[in-house]
Amino acid sequence: FSGVLAQDVLLALLELQEELAGTTAWAAGAGRNVSLQDVCYAPLNPTAPGVGDCAVSSVTQYFQNNRSRLALSAWQQDGKLQGTVDWHDHLIYCVNSPLSFKDITALELSCMAEYGGP
């Protein structure tokens, strides 16, 4: 992996997403500040969504927008093959099986997004 799929780029993307998610704007018609959760599509919590309920499409959703999950690594032995698995392995698995609730690596992370969907 290189370029846009480097870990430092993914971390910067996550930081930008968090900053944008916290942004508010004055809506004169409503007479108040509005934020992402006021205008987002939140299929699993449409009546009172939080930022994590918004269906935001991003590669970081494979890690539920969580820095700690992106930084995880684990030792794995599969038959005679052994080595360390990390975010690369999880991402490859999720691209091929986006509806998985648990990848087949030793990380055992979900591919589902923070909001609960694929």
Biopython code that builds the backbone (N, CA, C, O; Angstrom):
import numpy as np
from Bio.PDB.StructureBuilder import StructureBuilder

atoms = [
    (1, "PHE", "N", (0.843, -1.181, 0.000)),
    (1, "PHE", "CA", (0.000, 0.000, 0.000)),
    (1, "PHE", "C", (0.882, 1.235, 0.000)),
    (1, "PHE", "O", (1.941, 1.262, 0.628)),
    (2, "SER", "N", (0.437, 2.236, -0.701)),
    (2, "SER", "CA", (1.159, 3.510, -0.697)),
    (2, "SER", "C", (0.181, 4.612, -1.069)),
    (2, "SER", "O", (-1.002, 4.362, -1.301)),
    (3, "GLY", "N", (0.688, 5.825, -1.121)),
    (3, "GLY", "CA", (-0.149, 6.936, -1.539)),
    (3, "GLY", "C", (-1.333, 7.169, -0.622)),
    (3, "GLY", "O", (-1.168, 7.327, 0.588)),
    (4, "VAL", "N", (-2.528, 7.189, -1.195)),
    (4, "VAL", "CA", (-3.736, 7.524, -0.438)),
    (4, "VAL", "C", (-4.085, 6.450, 0.594)),
    (4, "VAL", "O", (-4.820, 6.727, 1.542)),
    (5, "LEU", "N", (-3.577, 5.249, 0.427)),
    (5, "LEU", "CA", (-3.879, 4.194, 1.397)),
    (5, "LEU", "C", (-2.757, 3.974, 2.408)),
    (5, "LEU", "O", (-2.644, 2.888, 2.977)),
    (6, "ALA", "N", (-1.943, 4.971, 2.633)),
    (6, "ALA", "CA", (-0.935, 4.905, 3.682)),
    (6, "ALA", "C", (-1.613, 5.209, 5.026)),
    (6, "ALA", "O", (-2.577, 5.972, 5.084)),
    (7, "GLN", "N", (-1.105, 4.610, 6.090)),
    (7, "GLN", "CA", (-1.738, 4.782, 7.392)),
    (7, "GLN", "C", (-1.767, 6.243, 7.835)),
    (7, "GLN", "O", (-2.760, 6.681, 8.416)),
    (8, "ASP", "N", (-0.712, 7.001, 7.578)),
    (8, "ASP", "CA", (-0.716, 8.409, 7.990)),
    (8, "ASP", "C", (-1.767, 9.212, 7.227)),
    (8, "ASP", "O", (-2.324, 10.165, 7.772)),
    (9, "VAL", "N", (-2.043, 8.848, 5.989)),
    (9, "VAL", "CA", (-3.089, 9.520, 5.214)),
    (9, "VAL", "C", (-4.466, 9.161, 5.778)),
    (9, "VAL", "O", (-5.338, 10.023, 5.886)),
    (10, "LEU", "N", (-4.657, 7.902, 6.134)),
    (10, "LEU", "CA", (-5.937, 7.490, 6.724)),
    (10, "LEU", "C", (-6.173, 8.181, 8.061)),
    (10, "LEU", "O", (-7.301, 8.560, 8.375)),
    (11, "LEU", "N", (-5.120, 8.344, 8.843)),
    (11, "LEU", "CA", (-5.258, 9.053, 10.122)),
    (11, "LEU", "C", (-5.582, 10.529, 9.900)),
    (11, "LEU", "O", (-6.385, 11.105, 10.634)),
    (12, "ALA", "N", (-4.967, 11.138, 8.900)),
    (12, "ALA", "CA", (-5.276, 12.536, 8.574)),
    (12, "ALA", "C", (-6.715, 12.661, 8.082)),
    (12, "ALA", "O", (-7.402, 13.625, 8.419)),
    (13, "LEU", "N", (-7.173, 11.700, 7.291)),
    (13, "LEU", "CA", (-8.562, 11.690, 6.820)),
    (13, "LEU", "C", (-9.521, 11.578, 7.996)),
    (13, "LEU", "O", (-10.539, 12.268, 8.042)),
    (14, "LEU", "N", (-9.198, 10.717, 8.936)),
    (14, "LEU", "CA", (-10.037, 10.559, 10.123)),
    (14, "LEU", "C", (-10.098, 11.855, 10.921)),
    (14, "LEU", "O", (-11.163, 12.235, 11.408)),
    (15, "GLU", "N", (-8.977, 12.527, 11.058)),
    (15, "GLU", "CA", (-8.949, 13.813, 11.769)),
    (15, "GLU", "C", (-9.812, 14.854, 11.050)),
    (15, "GLU", "O", (-10.555, 15.593, 11.696)),
    (16, "LEU", "N", (-9.720, 14.915, 9.731)),
    (16, "LEU", "CA", (-10.530, 15.848, 8.949)),
    (16, "LEU", "C", (-12.021, 15.527, 9.089)),
    (16, "LEU", "O", (-12.839, 16.434, 9.243)),
    (17, "GLN", "N", (-12.369, 14.259, 9.038)),
    (17, "GLN", "CA", (-13.771, 13.860, 9.202)),
    (17, "GLN", "C", (-14.308, 14.277, 10.563)),
    (17, "GLN", "O", (-15.439, 14.753, 10.667)),
    (18, "GLU", "N", (-13.507, 14.102, 11.600)),
    (18, "GLU", "CA", (-13.938, 14.483, 12.944)),
    (18, "GLU", "C", (-14.138, 15.994, 13.038)),
    (18, "GLU", "O", (-15.079, 16.466, 13.675)),
    (19, "GLU", "N", (-13.250, 16.740, 12.401)),
    (19, "GLU", "CA", (-13.380, 18.204, 12.404)),
    (19, "GLU", "C", (-14.652, 18.630, 11.664)),
    (19, "GLU", "O", (-15.398, 19.484, 12.143)),
    (20, "LEU", "N", (-14.890, 18.038, 10.509)),
    (20, "LEU", "CA", (-16.091, 18.372, 9.742)),
    (20, "LEU", "C", (-17.363, 17.950, 10.471)),
    (20, "LEU", "O", (-18.373, 18.651, 10.412)),
    (21, "ALA", "N", (-17.320, 16.820, 11.152)),
    (21, "ALA", "CA", (-18.491, 16.339, 11.892)),
    (21, "ALA", "C", (-18.858, 17.279, 13.041)),
    (21, "ALA", "O", (-20.017, 17.344, 13.449)),
    (22, "GLY", "N", (-17.875, 18.001, 13.555)),
    (22, "GLY", "CA", (-18.129, 18.934, 14.649)),
    (22, "GLY", "C", (-18.475, 20.345, 14.199)),
    (22, "GLY", "O", (-18.715, 21.223, 15.027)),
    (23, "THR", "N", (-18.501, 20.561, 12.898)),
    (23, "THR", "CA", (-18.784, 21.884, 12.348)),
    (23, "THR", "C", (-20.263, 22.231, 12.462)),
    (23, "THR", "O", (-21.127, 21.373, 12.278)),
    (24, "THR", "N", (-20.546, 23.486, 12.765)),
    (24, "THR", "CA", (-21.932, 23.971, 12.785)),
    (24, "THR", "C", (-22.041, 25.180, 11.870)),
    (24, "THR", "O", (-21.045, 25.833, 11.558)),
    (25, "ALA", "N", (-23.249, 25.463, 11.452)),
    (25, "ALA", "CA", (-23.512, 26.637, 10.608)),
    (25, "ALA", "C", (-24.841, 27.241, 11.032)),
    (25, "ALA", "O", (-25.774, 26.532, 11.409)),
    (26, "TRP", "N", (-24.906, 28.552, 10.963)),
    (26, "TRP", "CA", (-26.137, 29.250, 11.323)),
    (26, "TRP", "C", (-27.169, 29.066, 10.209)),
    (26, "TRP", "O", (-26.888, 29.326, 9.039)),
    (27, "ALA", "N", (-28.360, 28.615, 10.589)),
    (27, "ALA", "CA", (-29.472, 28.466, 9.643)),
    (27, "ALA", "C", (-30.518, 29.506, 10.021)),
    (27, "ALA", "O", (-31.270, 29.334, 10.981)),
    (28, "ALA", "N", (-30.551, 30.570, 9.262)),
    (28, "ALA", "CA", (-31.459, 31.679, 9.580)),
    (28, "ALA", "C", (-32.917, 31.219, 9.603)),
    (28, "ALA", "O", (-33.687, 31.651, 10.461)),
    (29, "GLY", "N", (-33.300, 30.352, 8.671)),
    (29, "GLY", "CA", (-34.679, 29.860, 8.618)),
    (29, "GLY", "C", (-35.076, 29.093, 9.868)),
    (29, "GLY", "O", (-36.227, 29.153, 10.301)),
    (30, "ALA", "N", (-34.125, 28.376, 10.445)),
    (30, "ALA", "CA", (-34.393, 27.612, 11.664)),
    (30, "ALA", "C", (-34.135, 28.448, 12.913)),
    (30, "ALA", "O", (-34.600, 28.111, 14.002)),
    (31, "GLY", "N", (-33.393, 29.534, 12.750)),
    (31, "GLY", "CA", (-33.074, 30.382, 13.884)),
    (31, "GLY", "C", (-32.100, 29.743, 14.854)),
    (31, "GLY", "O", (-32.121, 30.042, 16.048)),
    (32, "ARG", "N", (-31.250, 28.869, 14.349)),
    (32, "ARG", "CA", (-30.290, 28.181, 15.222)),
    (32, "ARG", "C", (-29.134, 27.630, 14.401)),
    (32, "ARG", "O", (-29.170, 27.617, 13.171)),
    (33, "ASN", "N", (-28.112, 27.178, 15.112)),
    (33, "ASN", "CA", (-27.009, 26.488, 14.458)),
    (33, "ASN", "C", (-27.448, 25.073, 14.107)),
    (33, "ASN", "O", (-28.155, 24.425, 14.878)),
    (34, "VAL", "N", (-27.031, 24.607, 12.958)),
    (34, "VAL", "CA", (-27.296, 23.224, 12.561)),
    (34, "VAL", "C", (-25.958, 22.505, 12.420)),
    (34, "VAL", "O", (-24.924, 23.125, 12.173)),
    (35, "SER", "N", (-26.001, 21.204, 12.581)),
    (35, "SER", "CA", (-24.790, 20.394, 12.497)),
    (35, "SER", "C", (-25.060, 19.180, 11.612)),
    (35, "SER", "O", (-26.157, 19.016, 11.078)),
    (36, "LEU", "N", (-24.064, 18.354, 11.471)),
    (36, "LEU", "CA", (-24.178, 17.172, 10.623)),
    (36, "LEU", "C", (-25.378, 16.314, 11.009)),
    (36, "LEU", "O", (-26.133, 15.884, 10.137)),
    (37, "GLN", "N", (-25.559, 16.065, 12.275)),
    (37, "GLN", "CA", (-26.655, 15.181, 12.680)),
    (37, "GLN", "C", (-28.040, 15.768, 12.386)),
    (37, "GLN", "O", (-29.029, 15.034, 12.379)),
    (38, "ASP", "N", (-28.122, 17.064, 12.146)),
    (38, "ASP", "CA", (-29.396, 17.684, 11.759)),
    (38, "ASP", "C", (-29.755, 17.407, 10.307)),
    (38, "ASP", "O", (-30.929, 17.445, 9.940)),
    (39, "VAL", "N", (-28.757, 17.129, 9.480)),
    (39, "VAL", "CA", (-29.007, 16.992, 8.037)),
    (39, "VAL", "C", (-28.586, 15.641, 7.455)),
    (39, "VAL", "O", (-28.804, 15.392, 6.269)),
    (40, "CYS", "N", (-27.992, 14.773, 8.260)),
    (40, "CYS", "CA", (-27.459, 13.526, 7.715)),
    (40, "CYS", "C", (-28.531, 12.451, 7.569)),
    (40, "CYS", "O", (-29.616, 12.531, 8.145)),
    (41, "TYR", "N", (-28.182, 11.445, 6.776)),
    (41, "TYR", "CA", (-29.001, 10.239, 6.642)),
    (41, "TYR", "C", (-28.539, 9.276, 7.723)),
    (41, "TYR", "O", (-27.389, 8.838, 7.712)),
    (42, "ALA", "N", (-29.414, 8.946, 8.650)),
    (42, "ALA", "CA", (-29.095, 8.051, 9.764)),
    (42, "ALA", "C", (-30.108, 6.906, 9.768)),
    (42, "ALA", "O", (-31.085, 6.956, 10.515)),
    (43, "PRO", "N", (-29.893, 5.879, 8.947)),
    (43, "PRO", "CA", (-30.902, 4.842, 8.762)),
    (43, "PRO", "C", (-31.250, 4.036, 10.012)),
    (43, "PRO", "O", (-32.371, 3.537, 10.118)),
    (44, "LEU", "N", (-30.333, 3.897, 10.948)),
    (44, "LEU", "CA", (-30.603, 3.077, 12.129)),
    (44, "LEU", "C", (-31.046, 3.884, 13.343)),
    (44, "LEU", "O", (-31.426, 3.314, 14.366)),
    (45, "ASN", "N", (-30.998, 5.201, 13.234)),
    (45, "ASN", "CA", (-31.459, 6.071, 14.314)),
    (45, "ASN", "C", (-31.954, 7.392, 13.719)),
    (45, "ASN", "O", (-31.361, 8.442, 13.969)),
    (46, "PRO", "N", (-33.031, 7.351, 12.937)),
    (46, "PRO", "CA", (-33.468, 8.555, 12.226)),
    (46, "PRO", "C", (-34.094, 9.637, 13.102)),
    (46, "PRO", "O", (-34.122, 10.799, 12.694)),
    (47, "THR", "N", (-34.594, 9.301, 14.282)),
    (47, "THR", "CA", (-35.301, 10.296, 15.089)),
    (47, "THR", "C", (-34.388, 11.173, 15.935)),
    (47, "THR", "O", (-34.692, 12.346, 16.151)),
    (48, "ALA", "N", (-33.285, 10.630, 16.413)),
    (48, "ALA", "CA", (-32.368, 11.414, 17.250)),
    (48, "ALA", "C", (-30.927, 10.996, 16.985)),
    (48, "ALA", "O", (-30.266, 10.453, 17.870)),
    (49, "PRO", "N", (-30.433, 11.246, 15.763)),
    (49, "PRO", "CA", (-29.090, 10.757, 15.436)),
    (49, "PRO", "C", (-27.980, 11.538, 16.124)),
    (49, "PRO", "O", (-28.062, 12.752, 16.310)),
    (50, "GLY", "N", (-26.945, 10.805, 16.491)),
    (50, "GLY", "CA", (-25.689, 11.410, 16.911)),
    (50, "GLY", "C", (-24.760, 11.385, 15.718)),
    (50, "GLY", "O", (-25.116, 10.835, 14.676)),
    (51, "VAL", "N", (-23.590, 11.960, 15.839)),
    (51, "VAL", "CA", (-22.655, 11.999, 14.724)),
    (51, "VAL", "C", (-22.316, 10.586, 14.253)),
    (51, "VAL", "O", (-22.209, 10.354, 13.049)),
    (52, "GLY", "N", (-22.145, 9.644, 15.171)),
    (52, "GLY", "CA", (-21.813, 8.268, 14.815)),
    (52, "GLY", "C", (-22.931, 7.526, 14.120)),
    (52, "GLY", "O", (-22.700, 6.461, 13.547)),
    (53, "ASP", "N", (-24.138, 8.063, 14.156)),
    (53, "ASP", "CA", (-25.279, 7.423, 13.486)),
    (53, "ASP", "C", (-25.394, 7.824, 12.021)),
    (53, "ASP", "O", (-26.139, 7.196, 11.268)),
    (54, "CYS", "N", (-24.675, 8.853, 11.609)),
    (54, "CYS", "CA", (-24.757, 9.356, 10.235)),
    (54, "CYS", "C", (-24.036, 8.413, 9.278)),
    (54, "CYS", "O", (-22.920, 7.970, 9.548)),
    (55, "ALA", "N", (-24.682, 8.114, 8.168)),
    (55, "ALA", "CA", (-24.116, 7.216, 7.159)),
    (55, "ALA", "C", (-23.104, 7.984, 6.311)),
    (55, "ALA", "O", (-23.441, 8.518, 5.254)),
    (56, "VAL", "N", (-21.882, 8.031, 6.783)),
    (56, "VAL", "CA", (-20.796, 8.703, 6.077)),
    (56, "VAL", "C", (-19.967, 7.631, 5.370)),
    (56, "VAL", "O", (-19.460, 6.710, 6.011)),
    (57, "SER", "N", (-19.833, 7.754, 4.057)),
    (57, "SER", "CA", (-19.059, 6.780, 3.285)),
    (57, "SER", "C", (-17.593, 7.177, 3.274)),
    (57, "SER", "O", (-17.228, 8.230, 2.753)),
    (58, "SER", "N", (-16.760, 6.330, 3.849)),
    (58, "SER", "CA", (-15.332, 6.596, 3.930)),
    (58, "SER", "C", (-14.603, 5.287, 4.191)),
    (58, "SER", "O", (-15.146, 4.387, 4.831)),
    (59, "VAL", "N", (-13.389, 5.179, 3.704)),
    (59, "VAL", "CA", (-12.582, 3.985, 3.945)),
    (59, "VAL", "C", (-12.336, 3.792, 5.440)),
    (59, "VAL", "O", (-12.139, 2.662, 5.885)),
    (60, "THR", "N", (-12.342, 4.861, 6.217)),
    (60, "THR", "CA", (-12.118, 4.740, 7.661)),
    (60, "THR", "C", (-13.290, 4.065, 8.374)),
    (60, "THR", "O", (-13.156, 3.651, 9.526)),
    (61, "GLN", "N", (-14.431, 3.951, 7.703)),
    (61, "GLN", "CA", (-15.573, 3.243, 8.297)),
    (61, "GLN", "C", (-15.286, 1.757, 8.477)),
    (61, "GLN", "O", (-15.899, 1.116, 9.331)),
    (62, "TYR", "N", (-14.371, 1.196, 7.695)),
    (62, "TYR", "CA", (-13.985, -0.208, 7.899)),
    (62, "TYR", "C", (-13.342, -0.410, 9.265)),
    (62, "TYR", "O", (-13.197, -1.539, 9.733)),
    (63, "PHE", "N", (-12.960, 0.692, 9.897)),
    (63, "PHE", "CA", (-12.379, 0.665, 11.245)),
    (63, "PHE", "C", (-13.283, 1.390, 12.236)),
    (63, "PHE", "O", (-12.845, 1.755, 13.327)),
    (64, "GLN", "N", (-14.530, 1.599, 11.864)),
    (64, "GLN", "CA", (-15.544, 2.286, 12.658)),
    (64, "GLN", "C", (-15.058, 3.670, 13.095)),
    (64, "GLN", "O", (-15.379, 4.137, 14.188)),
    (65, "ASN", "N", (-14.281, 4.318, 12.223)),
    (65, "ASN", "CA", (-13.727, 5.648, 12.500)),
    (65, "ASN", "C", (-12.979, 5.690, 13.827)),
    (65, "ASN", "O", (-13.083, 6.662, 14.574)),
    (66, "ASN", "N", (-12.229, 4.636, 14.115)),
    (66, "ASN", "CA", (-11.564, 4.494, 15.399)),
    (66, "ASN", "C", (-10.052, 4.359, 15.197)),
    (66, "ASN", "O", (-9.586, 3.401, 14.580)),
    (67, "ARG", "N", (-9.303, 5.309, 15.710)),
    (67, "ARG", "CA", (-7.839, 5.294, 15.578)),
    (67, "ARG", "C", (-7.219, 4.041, 16.172)),
    (67, "ARG", "O", (-6.288, 3.476, 15.599)),
    (68, "SER", "N", (-7.724, 3.608, 17.307)),
    (68, "SER", "CA", (-7.160, 2.435, 17.981)),
    (68, "SER", "C", (-7.295, 1.186, 17.117)),
    (68, "SER", "O", (-6.379, 0.365, 17.065)),
    (69, "ARG", "N", (-8.421, 1.040, 16.447)),
    (69, "ARG", "CA", (-8.620, -0.127, 15.576)),
    (69, "ARG", "C", (-7.712, -0.051, 14.354)),
    (69, "ARG", "O", (-7.216, -1.074, 13.881)),
    (70, "LEU", "N", (-7.499, 1.141, 13.851)),
    (70, "LEU", "CA", (-6.610, 1.331, 12.706)),
    (70, "LEU", "C", (-5.164, 0.991, 13.077)),
    (70, "LEU", "O", (-4.396, 0.559, 12.217)),
    (71, "ALA", "N", (-4.788, 1.176, 14.325)),
    (71, "ALA", "CA", (-3.416, 0.931, 14.785)),
    (71, "ALA", "C", (-3.179, -0.506, 15.246)),
    (71, "ALA", "O", (-2.036, -0.870, 15.522)),
    (72, "LEU", "N", (-4.213, -1.325, 15.336)),
    (72, "LEU", "CA", (-4.060, -2.685, 15.841)),
    (72, "LEU", "C", (-3.183, -3.549, 14.948)),
    (72, "LEU", "O", (-3.138, -3.374, 13.731)),
    (73, "SER", "N", (-2.489, -4.483, 15.582)),
    (73, "SER", "CA", (-1.793, -5.546, 14.871)),
    (73, "SER", "C", (-1.864, -6.784, 15.759)),
    (73, "SER", "O", (-2.041, -6.680, 16.972)),
    (74, "ALA", "N", (-1.726, -7.942, 15.149)),
    (74, "ALA", "CA", (-1.818, -9.196, 15.911)),
    (74, "ALA", "C", (-0.992, -10.274, 15.220)),
    (74, "ALA", "O", (-0.809, -10.258, 14.003)),
    (75, "TRP", "N", (-0.509, -11.192, 16.011)),
    (75, "TRP", "CA", (0.221, -12.341, 15.485)),
    (75, "TRP", "C", (-0.795, -13.363, 15.002)),
    (75, "TRP", "O", (-1.784, -13.642, 15.680)),
    (76, "GLN", "N", (-0.542, -13.914, 13.829)),
    (76, "GLN", "CA", (-1.482, -14.894, 13.282)),
    (76, "GLN", "C", (-0.702, -16.043, 12.666)),
    (76, "GLN", "O", (0.300, -15.843, 11.980)),
    (77, "GLN", "N", (-1.189, -17.256, 12.927)),
    (77, "GLN", "CA", (-0.627, -18.445, 12.287)),
    (77, "GLN", "C", (-1.761, -19.172, 11.593)),
    (77, "GLN", "O", (-2.771, -19.511, 12.210)),
    (78, "ASP", "N", (-1.585, -19.405, 10.317)),
    (78, "ASP", "CA", (-2.594, -20.087, 9.510)),
    (78, "ASP", "C", (-1.904, -21.264, 8.832)),
    (78, "ASP", "O", (-1.307, -21.113, 7.766)),
    (79, "GLY", "N", (-1.988, -22.430, 9.451)),
    (79, "GLY", "CA", (-1.249, -23.583, 8.935)),
    (79, "GLY", "C", (0.235, -23.338, 9.096)),
    (79, "GLY", "O", (0.712, -23.083, 10.202)),
    (80, "LYS", "N", (0.960, -23.412, 8.010)),
    (80, "LYS", "CA", (2.404, -23.164, 8.057)),
    (80, "LYS", "C", (2.743, -21.682, 7.917)),
    (80, "LYS", "O", (3.861, -21.272, 8.227)),
    (81, "LEU", "N", (1.795, -20.885, 7.455)),
    (81, "LEU", "CA", (2.026, -19.453, 7.300)),
    (81, "LEU", "C", (1.851, -18.758, 8.644)),
    (81, "LEU", "O", (0.903, -19.033, 9.378)),
    (82, "GLN", "N", (2.765, -17.867, 8.952)),
    (82, "GLN", "CA", (2.656, -17.099, 10.189)),
    (82, "GLN", "C", (3.212, -15.706, 9.966)),
    (82, "GLN", "O", (4.072, -15.488, 9.113)),
    (83, "GLY", "N", (2.705, -14.774, 10.746)),
    (83, "GLY", "CA", (3.163, -13.402, 10.630)),
    (83, "GLY", "C", (2.230, -12.448, 11.340)),
    (83, "GLY", "O", (1.293, -12.857, 12.025)),
    (84, "THR", "N", (2.502, -11.181, 11.164)),
    (84, "THR", "CA", (1.711, -10.132, 11.805)),
    (84, "THR", "C", (0.655, -9.638, 10.822)),
    (84, "THR", "O", (0.952, -9.384, 9.655)),
    (85, "VAL", "N", (-0.570, -9.504, 11.301)),
    (85, "VAL", "CA", (-1.650, -8.907, 10.516)),
    (85, "VAL", "C", (-1.946, -7.529, 11.085)),
    (85, "VAL", "O", (-1.802, -7.295, 12.285)),
    (86, "ASP", "N", (-2.361, -6.623, 10.215)),
    (86, "ASP", "CA", (-2.661, -5.256, 10.654)),
    (86, "ASP", "C", (-3.752, -4.668, 9.772)),
    (86, "ASP", "O", (-4.518, -5.400, 9.145)),
    (87, "TRP", "N", (-3.817, -3.341, 9.727)),
    (87, "TRP", "CA", (-4.883, -2.659, 9.007)),
    (87, "TRP", "C", (-4.908, -3.030, 7.535)),
    (87, "TRP", "O", (-5.982, -3.046, 6.933)),
    (88, "HIS", "N", (-3.755, -3.332, 6.928)),
    (88, "HIS", "CA", (-3.723, -3.730, 5.517)),
    (88, "HIS", "C", (-4.595, -4.967, 5.286)),
    (88, "HIS", "O", (-5.424, -5.005, 4.377)),
    (89, "ASP", "N", (-4.380, -5.980, 6.138)),
    (89, "ASP", "CA", (-5.102, -7.248, 6.003)),
    (89, "ASP", "C", (-6.597, -7.061, 6.235)),
    (89, "ASP", "O", (-7.423, -7.637, 5.527)),
    (90, "HIS", "N", (-6.933, -6.252, 7.232)),
    (90, "HIS", "CA", (-8.348, -5.993, 7.518)),
    (90, "HIS", "C", (-9.005, -5.268, 6.348)),
    (90, "HIS", "O", (-10.124, -5.609, 5.963)),
    (91, "LEU", "N", (-8.336, -4.287, 5.788)),
    (91, "LEU", "CA", (-8.891, -3.527, 4.672)),
    (91, "LEU", "C", (-9.107, -4.425, 3.448)),
    (91, "LEU", "O", (-10.158, -4.360, 2.810)),
    (92, "ILE", "N", (-8.132, -5.249, 3.126)),
    (92, "ILE", "CA", (-8.282, -6.170, 1.993)),
    (92, "ILE", "C", (-9.466, -7.100, 2.216)),
    (92, "ILE", "O", (-10.255, -7.339, 1.302)),
    (93, "TYR", "N", (-9.588, -7.624, 3.432)),
    (93, "TYR", "CA", (-10.707, -8.512, 3.730)),
    (93, "TYR", "C", (-12.037, -7.785, 3.556)),
    (93, "TYR", "O", (-12.957, -8.314, 2.931)),
    (94, "CYS", "N", (-12.142, -6.594, 4.097)),
    (94, "CYS", "CA", (-13.407, -5.851, 4.061)),
    (94, "CYS", "C", (-13.794, -5.414, 2.651)),
    (94, "CYS", "O", (-14.980, -5.390, 2.321)),
    (95, "VAL", "N", (-12.830, -5.072, 1.825)),
    (95, "VAL", "CA", (-13.136, -4.702, 0.441)),
    (95, "VAL", "C", (-13.777, -5.889, -0.273)),
    (95, "VAL", "O", (-14.647, -5.712, -1.125)),
    (96, "ASN", "N", (-13.347, -7.085, 0.075)),
    (96, "ASN", "CA", (-13.893, -8.293, -0.542)),
    (96, "ASN", "C", (-15.136, -8.830, 0.151)),
    (96, "ASN", "O", (-15.919, -9.555, -0.463)),
    (97, "SER", "N", (-15.332, -8.483, 1.434)),
    (97, "SER", "CA", (-16.492, -8.955, 2.205)),
    (97, "SER", "C", (-17.048, -7.831, 3.071)),
    (97, "SER", "O", (-16.968, -7.907, 4.297)),
    (98, "PRO", "N", (-17.610, -6.791, 2.461)),
    (98, "PRO", "CA", (-18.018, -5.608, 3.228)),
    (98, "PRO", "C", (-19.151, -5.838, 4.227)),
    (98, "PRO", "O", (-19.361, -5.000, 5.104)),
    (99, "LEU", "N", (-19.876, -6.932, 4.127)),
    (99, "LEU", "CA", (-20.984, -7.189, 5.054)),
    (99, "LEU", "C", (-20.580, -8.042, 6.247)),
    (99, "LEU", "O", (-21.437, -8.473, 7.019)),
    (100, "SER", "N", (-19.287, -8.289, 6.404)),
    (100, "SER", "CA", (-18.810, -9.160, 7.477)),
    (100, "SER", "C", (-18.834, -8.457, 8.843)),
    (100, "SER", "O", (-18.436, -7.300, 8.977)),
    (101, "PHE", "N", (-19.311, -9.190, 9.837)),
    (101, "PHE", "CA", (-19.297, -8.662, 11.201)),
    (101, "PHE", "C", (-17.990, -8.972, 11.917)),
    (101, "PHE", "O", (-17.727, -8.440, 12.995)),
    (102, "LYS", "N", (-17.161, -9.843, 11.312)),
    (102, "LYS", "CA", (-15.861, -10.168, 11.906)),
    (102, "LYS", "C", (-14.952, -10.692, 10.797)),
    (102, "LYS", "O", (-15.295, -11.652, 10.107)),
    (103, "ASP", "N", (-13.788, -10.054, 10.630)),
    (103, "ASP", "CA", (-12.881, -10.539, 9.596)),
    (103, "ASP", "C", (-12.240, -11.860, 10.028)),
    (103, "ASP", "O", (-12.374, -12.268, 11.182)),
    (104, "ILE", "N", (-11.553, -12.518, 9.112)),
    (104, "ILE", "CA", (-10.964, -13.828, 9.416)),
    (104, "ILE", "C", (-9.515, -13.712, 9.873)),
    (104, "ILE", "O", (-8.826, -14.724, 9.998)),
    (105, "THR", "N", (-9.047, -12.502, 10.123)),
    (105, "THR", "CA", (-7.700, -12.321, 10.652)),
    (105, "THR", "C", (-7.740, -12.454, 12.171)),
    (105, "THR", "O", (-8.811, -12.529, 12.774)),
    (106, "ALA", "N", (-6.574, -12.481, 12.768)),
    (106, "ALA", "CA", (-6.484, -12.533, 14.231)),
    (106, "ALA", "C", (-7.009, -11.243, 14.872)),
    (106, "ALA", "O", (-7.252, -11.210, 16.078)),
    (107, "LEU", "N", (-7.185, -10.188, 14.079)),
    (107, "LEU", "CA", (-7.736, -8.940, 14.608)),
    (107, "LEU", "C", (-9.211, -9.096, 14.964)),
    (107, "LEU", "O", (-9.690, -8.507, 15.933)),
    (108, "GLU", "N", (-9.925, -9.894, 14.173)),
    (108, "GLU", "CA", (-11.361, -10.157, 14.375)),
    (108, "GLU", "C", (-12.178, -8.868, 14.455)),
    (108, "GLU", "O", (-13.049, -8.732, 15.315)),
    (109, "LEU", "N", (-11.895, -7.925, 13.560)),
    (109, "LEU", "CA", (-12.627, -6.661, 13.518)),
    (109, "LEU", "C", (-13.820, -6.762, 12.578)),
    (109, "LEU", "O", (-13.815, -7.549, 11.631)),
    (110, "SER", "N", (-14.825, -5.970, 12.847)),
    (110, "SER", "CA", (-15.996, -5.886, 11.982)),
    (110, "SER", "C", (-15.686, -5.009, 10.773)),
    (110, "SER", "O", (-14.884, -4.078, 10.851)),
    (111, "CYS", "N", (-16.329, -5.321, 9.671)),
    (111, "CYS", "CA", (-16.236, -4.482, 8.473)),
    (111, "CYS", "C", (-17.374, -3.471, 8.429)),
    (111, "CYS", "O", (-17.379, -2.582, 7.578)),
    (112, "MET", "N", (-18.323, -3.596, 9.323)),
    (112, "MET", "CA", (-19.478, -2.710, 9.328)),
    (112, "MET", "C", (-19.065, -1.311, 9.809)),
    (112, "MET", "O", (-18.168, -1.161, 10.638)),
    (113, "ALA", "N", (-19.736, -0.310, 9.271)),
    (113, "ALA", "CA", (-19.420, 1.075, 9.594)),
    (113, "ALA", "C", (-19.844, 1.441, 11.018)),
    (113, "ALA", "O", (-20.585, 0.702, 11.666)),
    (114, "GLU", "N", (-19.378, 2.553, 11.478)),
    (114, "GLU", "CA", (-19.709, 3.041, 12.834)),
    (114, "GLU", "C", (-21.219, 3.148, 13.018)),
    (114, "GLU", "O", (-21.730, 2.855, 14.099)),
    (115, "TYR", "N", (-21.938, 3.563, 11.981)),
    (115, "TYR", "CA", (-23.395, 3.724, 12.088)),
    (115, "TYR", "C", (-24.148, 2.391, 12.036)),
    (115, "TYR", "O", (-25.364, 2.366, 12.226)),
    (116, "GLY", "N", (-23.442, 1.284, 11.781)),
    (116, "GLY", "CA", (-24.055, -0.042, 11.818)),
    (116, "GLY", "C", (-24.335, -0.663, 10.457)),
    (116, "GLY", "O", (-24.710, -1.834, 10.381)),
    (117, "GLY", "N", (-24.164, 0.086, 9.402)),
    (117, "GLY", "CA", (-24.412, -0.435, 8.063)),
    (117, "GLY", "C", (-23.119, -0.808, 7.361)),
    (117, "GLY", "O", (-22.030, -0.640, 7.909)),
    (118, "PRO", "N", (-23.250, -1.315, 6.141)),
    (118, "PRO", "CA", (-22.040, -1.696, 5.375)),
    (118, "PRO", "C", (-21.321, -0.487, 4.785)),
    (118, "PRO", "O", (-20.296, -0.642, 4.120)),
]
sb = StructureBuilder()
sb.init_structure("model")
sb.init_model(0)
sb.init_chain("A")
sb.init_seg("    ")
for serial, (resi, resn, name, xyz) in enumerate(atoms, 1):
    if name == "N":
        sb.init_residue(resn, " ", resi, " ")
    sb.init_atom(name, np.array(xyz, "f"), 0.0, 1.0, " ", f" {name:<3s}", serial, name[0])
structure = sb.get_structure()
